[in-house]
Amino acid sequence: MRLADVQADALAFMYAHEFVEQSIEEKDLHNPLLHDIEYPTKAPLSDRVIDRNEVAEKVIFVALADLVAQRRLKLTLEPPRAPLGQRWLLPLLRLAGAGRPLLLVQRDGSFPASPLNKALTDLFDSLWQPGSDFISEPRLPLRRLLKLLFQRREKERDPYHDVLQWVGDELVDEGFYNESTEVAVGALPFKEAHPDKEKMLSVAPRVEALKERLTTLQRRDPELYEALRSTVKETIKEISVLFARRYSL
């Protein structure tokens, strides 16, 4: 990833404290009564301690929302459908938490180069029918798109960890993080990455422009914005739970 290719996924990773909702003060980190963050991590450009899982979730959400804001990705809410002749079931389904509108996604243009955007482009290309164009490409449920996205990864891993490594590795390669010598946690050695804060601060104007685009999108279509946010959160959690069950049996 070149500096010119720093897009929404990388910006949401480095400036995660600008996008997450859960955070605590560092002094309260070791007091579990003051927070419910399961995987606390220090934001590189802030004193805030944030949740690793929510960072990964927001990286995906912000990347998708920015493609929608730039009109490169199209979202549609499809009303829930009851079985033929069973429309009376819809109110009951809603009360049970089912029967919500289905969020559909469709490519509407080319994507700027970035780790997640490249993976999305490859996925859409694999579903593309010869002779078609973006307008006639099929609309997919966003939940299915995200599941396919992680299924195409070379190694099946917890999606929260996978997203952070996926984007983080590219940022290390670009020099936004510098790897130190190996340190050991128990018997497992790993290379600790340290942020290059000066270089990260150089992309601050891009973060402000990104936030403006997302704010405009939220004002323009709050229902779609919320549907995207909640669908990403629920789907990534579902994939993570299924992964944990598969490897804990």
Secondary structure by P-SEA (a helix, b strand, c coil): cccccccaaaaaaaacccccccccccccccccccccccbbbbcccccbbbbaaaaaaaaaaaaaaaaaaaccbbbbbbccccccccccaaaaaaaaccccbbbbbbbcccccccaaaaaaaaaaaaaccccccccccccccaaaaaaaaaaaccccccaaaaaaaaaaaaaaaaccbbbccccccccbbbbbbbbcccccccaaaaaaaaaaaaaaaaaacaaaaaaaaaaaaaaaaaaaaaaaaaaac
